[in-house]
Amino acid sequence: MSLLLVTYDLTMPEDNYSKLHDEVDSYSNVRLSETSYAIITDKSPSKVCGELKRYIDANDKIFVINLKRPFDGYGSELVNDWLKKTMTY
């Protein structure tokens, strides 16, 4: 299994992206910020990106990136603990 960062920049009102959010929520995930998630999957970044691109507009941006240690973060202790348990080297 891999830990991937999914981050996006959306141009339309948030309610137009419910299918995108549902797709992200279909993975075991943790929300890092308003538009960034860490997800656990056995799929490649390009596969996940291709699946998520179906739910965004042409003016939107989306990136899917492998996450590996080391890392650092300042925020929710629950998020940091989840990442520490999940992220590999």
Secondary structure, DSSP 8 states (H G I E B T S, - for coil): -EEEEEEEE--S-GGGGHHHHHHHHTSEEEEEETTEEEEEESS-HHHHHHHHHTTS-TT-EEEEEE--SS----S-HHHHHHHHHH---
